[in-house]
Amino acid sequence: MVHNNLPQIGKNLQKARKKRFPNDNMKVFALRIGISRATYQKMEKGDLSVSLKHYYQAAKILGLEAGFSQLFLMQDSLFDD
């Protein structure tokens, strides 16, 4: 079973956009990222067809890109050499 976290990520993106750029609607924020409004709208819905690079660009503009470095980070265990 695949669990899709993108809808929650989309909601988080929308919330961050509204907090950081309260006067930006979807179209204006999409221009900041360099994508179309339609693509950005898909991002806020958590659409799987949107490239990860667009999510990263949005995170960067929002000052939240540090979280991307944690995506595939595995914790060392006591049994690792």
N, CA, C and O of each residue as an XYZ file, in Angstrom:
324
protein
N       0.838     -1.191      0.000
C       0.000      0.000      0.000
C       0.879      1.249      0.000
O       1.765      1.394      0.843
N       0.633      2.128     -0.930
C       1.399      3.363     -1.028
C       0.636      4.469     -0.311
O      -0.547      4.694     -0.567
N       1.324      5.146      0.579
C       0.706      6.266      1.284
C       1.169      7.552      0.619
O       2.371      7.770      0.463
N       0.257      8.383      0.237
C       0.571      9.609     -0.475
C       0.564     10.786      0.493
O      -0.494     11.200      0.968
N       1.741     11.320      0.783
C       1.878     12.474      1.667
C       1.759     13.801      0.935
O       1.720     14.854      1.572
N       1.699     13.770     -0.390
C       1.682     15.018     -1.138
C       0.477     15.909     -0.861
O       0.642     17.129     -0.855
N      -0.731     15.380     -0.630
C      -1.817     16.308     -0.294
C      -1.510     17.140      0.958
O      -1.848     18.323      1.007
N      -0.882     16.542      1.956
C      -0.528     17.300      3.155
C       0.586     18.291      2.846
O       0.582     19.412      3.354
N       1.544     17.877      2.011
C       2.607     18.793      1.613
C       2.017     19.977      0.858
O       2.452     21.114      1.043
N       1.031     19.716      0.013
C       0.349     20.795     -0.702
C      -0.341     21.768      0.236
O      -0.284     22.981      0.039
N      -0.994     21.230      1.258
C      -1.646     22.097      2.259
C      -0.609     22.914      3.014
O      -0.818     24.096      3.289
N       0.514     22.277      3.350
C       1.587     22.998      4.042
C       2.148     24.106      3.164
O       2.444     25.202      3.641
N       2.290     23.813      1.881
C       2.782     24.810      0.928
C       1.840     26.003      0.869
O       2.280     27.152      0.911
N       0.553     25.729      0.771
C      -0.430     26.813      0.719
C      -0.364     27.678      1.985
O      -0.387     28.907      1.908
N      -0.284     27.039      3.119
C      -0.219     27.757      4.392
C       1.047     28.617      4.473
O       0.995     29.766      4.912
N       2.184     28.052      4.047
C       3.449     28.799      4.078
C       3.401     29.987      3.120
O       3.864     31.079      3.449
N       2.837     29.765      1.934
C       2.715     30.862      0.954
C       1.899     32.002      1.534
O       2.288     33.165      1.433
N       0.777     31.672      2.136
C      -0.110     32.714      2.677
C       0.521     33.440      3.861
O       0.254     34.621      4.083
N       1.348     32.741      4.612
C       2.001     33.377      5.763
C       3.173     34.249      5.316
O       3.309     35.385      5.769
N       4.020     33.723      4.428
C       5.236     34.437      4.005
C       4.930     35.547      3.010
O       5.545     36.613      3.054
N       3.978     35.298      2.110
C       3.602     36.271      1.082
C       2.086     36.464      1.107
O       1.398     36.009      0.193
N       1.556     37.123      2.128
C       0.099     37.219      2.288
C      -0.628     37.901      1.133
O      -1.829     37.693      0.955
N       0.066     38.696      0.360
C      -0.583     39.379     -0.759
C      -0.474     38.613     -2.074
O      -1.028     39.036     -3.088
N       0.236     37.492     -2.059
C       0.386     36.694     -3.278
C      -0.778     35.724     -3.434
O      -1.085     34.946     -2.531
N      -1.415     35.787     -4.593
C      -2.357     34.718     -4.928
C      -1.558     33.622     -5.626
O      -0.339     33.738     -5.754
N      -2.218     32.571     -6.076
C      -1.509     31.462     -6.715
C      -0.726     31.917     -7.946
O       0.404     31.481     -8.164
N      -1.325     32.786     -8.741
C      -0.681     33.237     -9.975
C       0.613     33.996     -9.687
O       1.629     33.764    -10.343
N       0.579     34.884     -8.730
C       1.758     35.683     -8.390
C       2.860     34.798     -7.806
O       4.029     34.944     -8.162
N       2.487     33.881     -6.911
C       3.499     33.009     -6.329
C       4.074     32.063     -7.382
O       5.267     31.760     -7.356
N       3.247     31.603     -8.294
C       3.733     30.751     -9.383
C       4.794     31.488    -10.201
O       5.787     30.891    -10.619
N       4.584     32.767    -10.425
C       5.580     33.568    -11.151
C       6.891     33.631    -10.375
O       7.964     33.608    -10.976
N       6.818     33.708     -9.060
C       8.038     33.718     -8.231
C       8.846     32.434     -8.449
O      10.077     32.456     -8.469
N       8.132     31.322     -8.610
C       8.776     30.022     -8.789
C       9.221     29.832    -10.239
O      10.175     29.102    -10.510
N       8.529     30.488    -11.163
C       8.849     30.349    -12.579
C       8.051     29.248    -13.261
O       8.519     28.608    -14.203
N       6.819     29.040    -12.758
C       5.945     28.014    -13.332
C       4.582     28.638    -13.622
O       4.324     29.788    -13.267
N       3.730     27.873    -14.261
C       2.380     28.365    -14.557
C       1.497     28.268    -13.307
O       1.789     27.530    -12.366
N       0.422     29.033    -13.337
C      -0.542     28.969    -12.243
C      -1.133     27.573    -12.144
O      -1.344     27.058    -11.046
N      -1.400     26.961    -13.292
C      -1.992     25.621    -13.305
C      -1.075     24.598    -12.626
O      -1.544     23.738    -11.880
N       0.223     24.696    -12.887
C       1.172     23.780    -12.243
C       1.212     24.038    -10.752
O       1.231     23.098     -9.956
N       1.226     25.318    -10.362
C       1.253     25.627     -8.929
C      -0.026     25.131     -8.245
O       0.021     24.627     -7.123
N      -1.147     25.273     -8.914
C      -2.410     24.799     -8.357
C      -2.332     23.283     -8.099
O      -2.826     22.794     -7.083
N      -1.715     22.559     -9.018
C      -1.517     21.124     -8.823
C      -0.648     20.855     -7.595
O      -0.887     19.903     -6.851
N       0.350     21.692     -7.392
C       1.230     21.520     -6.231
C       0.449     21.648     -4.935
O       0.636     20.850     -4.016
N      -0.421     22.642     -4.851
C      -1.208     22.832     -3.627
C      -2.219     21.706     -3.428
O      -2.716     21.507     -2.319
N      -2.526     20.970     -4.495
C      -3.417     19.810     -4.373
C      -2.639     18.530     -4.084
O      -3.229     17.503     -3.747
N      -1.302     18.592     -4.218
C      -0.488     17.402     -3.991
C      -0.459     16.467     -5.175
O      -0.369     15.252     -5.001
N      -0.532     17.008     -6.373
C      -0.533     16.210     -7.592
C       0.834     15.569     -7.823
O       1.858     16.253     -7.805
N       0.844     14.263     -8.037
C       2.086     13.519     -8.245
C       2.787     13.832     -9.562
O       3.953     13.477     -9.735
N       2.105     14.484    -10.483
C       2.710     14.764    -11.784
C       3.665     15.950    -11.760
O       4.373     16.185    -12.739
N       3.700     16.698    -10.670
C       4.555     17.883    -10.586
C       5.968     17.470    -10.165
O       6.151     16.696     -9.225
N       6.939     17.993    -10.865
C       8.343     17.671    -10.599
C       8.767     18.126     -9.197
O       8.338     19.171     -8.707
N       9.602     17.328     -8.580
C      10.140     17.660     -7.264
C      10.926     18.958     -7.293
O      11.007     19.656     -6.282
N      11.510     19.292     -8.445
C      12.278     20.541     -8.539
C      11.384     21.760     -8.298
O      11.856     22.774     -7.783
N      10.107     21.676     -8.661
C       9.200     22.801     -8.423
C       8.895     22.945     -6.938
O       8.810     24.059     -6.421
N       8.729     21.806     -6.250
C       8.524     21.853     -4.802
C       9.766     22.430     -4.119
O       9.655     23.221     -3.183
N      10.950     22.028     -4.596
C      12.187     22.556     -4.022
C      12.282     24.063     -4.252
O      12.643     24.806     -3.339
N      11.963     24.516     -5.454
C      12.025     25.953     -5.749
C      11.071     26.734     -4.848
O      11.420     27.804     -4.350
N       9.879     26.204     -4.641
C       8.928     26.870     -3.742
C       9.485     26.903     -2.324
O       9.408     27.931     -1.650
N      10.040     25.796     -1.872
C      10.621     25.742     -0.531
C      11.754     26.747     -0.399
O      11.880     27.407      0.632
N      12.572     26.868     -1.425
C      13.690     27.808     -1.408
C      13.197     29.243     -1.288
O      13.728     30.024     -0.498
N      12.192     29.585     -2.064
C      11.640     30.941     -2.019
C      11.018     31.238     -0.651
O      11.037     32.375     -0.180
N      10.471     30.204     -0.029
C       9.858     30.362      1.290
C      10.877     30.247      2.429
O      10.525     30.420      3.595
N      12.128     29.957      2.095
C      13.162     29.805      3.119
C      13.056     28.489      3.872
O      13.480     28.391      5.024
N      12.489     27.475      3.224
C      12.251     26.187      3.876
C      13.005     25.036      3.208
O      12.679     23.872      3.438
N      13.997     25.345      2.393
C      14.677     24.296      1.635
C      15.536     23.370      2.485
O      15.903     22.293      2.015
N      15.867     23.738      3.696
C      16.702     22.888      4.548
C      16.072     21.515      4.776
O      16.793     20.532      4.950
N      14.760     21.429      4.779
C      14.083     20.161      4.978
C      14.346     19.153      3.868
O      14.245     17.946      4.088
N      14.683     19.642      2.671
C      14.947     18.729      1.564
C      16.189     17.885      1.810
O      16.273     16.762      1.313
N      17.143     18.393      2.555
C      18.360     17.616      2.826
C      18.086     16.437      3.743
O      18.945     15.571      3.908
N      16.909     16.392      4.337
C      16.536     15.305      5.240
C      15.749     14.199      4.551
O      15.422     13.199      5.191
N      15.435     14.345      3.269
C      14.523     13.430      2.602
C      14.947     11.971      2.632
O      14.108     11.119      2.924
N      16.151     11.645      2.358
C      16.550     10.238      2.326
C      17.645      9.958      3.340
O      18.449      9.042      3.164
N      17.671     10.733      4.379
C      18.677     10.595      5.414
C      18.323      9.421      6.329
O      17.262      9.392      6.953
N      19.224      8.478      6.388
C      19.022      7.329      7.265
C      19.842      7.539      8.532
O      20.996      7.965      8.484
N      19.234      7.237      9.641
C      19.921      7.361     10.909
C      20.874      6.180     11.089
O      20.530      5.042     10.771
N      22.055      6.457     11.592
C      22.998      5.374     11.903
C      22.478      4.614     13.111
O      21.904      5.194     14.032
N      22.689      3.318     13.088
C      22.311      2.502     14.236
C      23.568      2.068     14.973
O      24.678      2.266     14.480
N      23.404      1.496     16.112
C      24.528      0.997     16.895
C      25.255     -0.126     16.182
O      26.415     -0.401     16.488
N      24.596     -0.778     15.239
C      25.170     -1.927     14.553
C      25.872     -1.574     13.256
O      26.468     -2.449     12.627
N      25.819     -0.293     12.832
C      26.503      0.132     11.621
C      28.009      0.233     11.872
O      28.449      0.597     12.962
N      28.783     -0.096     10.844
C      30.239      0.009     10.978
C      30.715      1.412     10.761
O      31.915      1.676     10.838
